[in-house]
Amino acid sequence: MNWSLTAKRLRLPLGFVLSFAYLAFARPTLLSLIVGCPVALIGVGVRAWASGHIMKNDRLAVSGPYAHTRNPLYFGSFLIACGFAIAAHWSLILAVVAFFLLIYAPTMEREKANIRGRFPDAYARFEANVPAFIPRLTPWRSGDGDGTFSPALYMKHGEWKAIAAYTAAVAWLILRAYGSV
């Protein structure tokens, strides 16, 4: 088995284990919460925006956040993880970066191969104009329509759960910061 398949299988279980460990050991301060929580909230917003544009396996998403980065869902997750790392202690950013390099980078490569196989011509243009992870500042205009945000897609993908999880995590961190738990 290659590392890409292993990373794919470990991504969610390892993410949950690390999240629970984080919640158990985090010792936030007021300043760390003020800095970190907005970063995480921006990540939740990026994921929400992306989920309202993607129609998995039906068409190549090139609008909304996909006009800035080919992987806005993963970029949003990265921002969430960085924000919560800052909220606990800035040094945890190194662990977040390592996790994304070891687990998410191979996953993105596997997904790229799959999407390239499904939409070869469109993906070649997309890949040539939109960066894989770090967003470009101006959106790429593919000429494939405007691709407006769909609340129905947002709900279908269940991304609303991210704001619920964010809210619960922030509440927990505030309790931790003030010694209640």
N, C-alpha and C positions, 0 to 999 in steps of 0.2 A: 504494500500500500504506500502511495506517495504522500508527502507532507500536505499537499493541497487537499486531498480527501480527508486526512486526519484533522486538519484545521477546520474543514467544513463540519465534521462531526463534533468537534470540541467546542465550536463557537458558542452555541447557546448554553450547553451545560456549564462550561467554564465561566461564561458570562454571569450566569445565575449564582454560581458558587462565589465568584469574586464580589458580586453585588451584595450578597448576604454577609460576607466577611467585612466588606467596606462598612455596611450599616452597623455591624457589631463593634467595629474598632474606630470608627470616625470620631474625631474630637474637634469639631468645628468651632470657630470663633465668630463673633459678629462680623468682623472684617472679611473673613474667608467666605462667609455666607453672602455678604453683600457683593463680593466679586464673582464668586463661583456660580451662584444660582441663576443670575441672568445669562451667563454663558450656556448653562445647561438648558435654560428656557429657549434660547435661540436655536439650539439643536433640536428641541421638541418641535419648534416652529418649522424648521427646515424639513424634518421628517413628515410633518403634517402636509406641508406644501407639496412635497414629492409624492406622497401617497394619493393626492388628488389629481395627479397627472399620469400615473403609470397604469397601463393596462397589460399586465404581465402576459407574455407569450402571444398577444394579439397584435400589438404594434410597437414600434420602437418609440419610447418616450424621448422627445427632444424639446419639449416646451417647459415653461416654468423653471424650476431649479435645474432640470436636465439641460437647459440651454447654458448653464454655468459650469456644471460638473456632471460627468457621466455616472457618478455614484452618490447622489445627494442623500439617499437613505443612510448610507454608511458614513458620509460626512456629518450628517445630523447626529448619528450615534456617537461619532467621535467628539463632537462638541458637547453632547450630553455627558459623556465620560470625563472629558476635560473639565467641564464645569463642576461636576461633583468631586473630581479630584482636587480642584482648587478649593472647594468648600471644606474639604477635610484637611488638606495640607498640600501646598503647591508642589512638593517633591513627588507626589503621586502621579504627576503628569508623565514622568519618565516611565512608570509602569503602564500607563495608558498607551503611550506611543509604542512601547515594546509589544503590548498585547495586539495593537492594530497591525503592526508590522508582521508579527508571527502568525496571527490568526486571520485577520481581515484581508491583508494583501493577497495571500494565495486564493482566498475565496473570491475576491474580485477578479483575479485572473481566470479562474474557472468559469465564472459567470460571463466574462467577456467572450470567451471562446464559444459558449453556448449562444449568446446573443448574436455574435458575428455569424454563426452558422444559420440562425433563423432569418437574419436581415442583412445579408452580406454587403450589398451595395450601399444601403442606407447607413449601415454601421461604419463603413469605411469613411464616408463623408463626416459622420458624427465624430468618430475618433480623431480625424484630422483637424477638427475645429474646436473640440471641447476637451479640456483636461480630465484625466481619470479621477482625480480626487480634490486637489486644491482648486476651488472655483475661480473661473475667470470673472473679472469685474463686470464686463458688458456681456449681455446674453448673445449667444450665437443665433442667428436667424436662419433656420433651415429651409424656409419656404414651404414647409409642410403644414401650413395652417397655424392658427394661434394656440391651439391646445389649451383652452381655458381650464381652470381648476374645477374639479367636479366634487361637490360635497358627497355625492353618492359613492364615488370611488374611495374617498377618505373613510367613509363609514364601512364600506365593504372590506377594506384592508385592515380595519380594526385599529387604526392609528390613534383613535381617541383614547385608547388605553394608556398611551404614553403620557398624556397630560394627567391622567389619574395617578399613574405611577410617580410622575414628577412631583405632584402635589403631596402625595404620601411621603415621599423621600425627603422633601423639603421640611415637612412638618416634623418628621423624625429627627432630622438634623437640628432643627431649632430646639427641640426637646433635649437633644444631646448637648447642644451648646450651653444650655442653661441648667444642665445637671439634673433634669427631671427623669431621665432614663439612663 
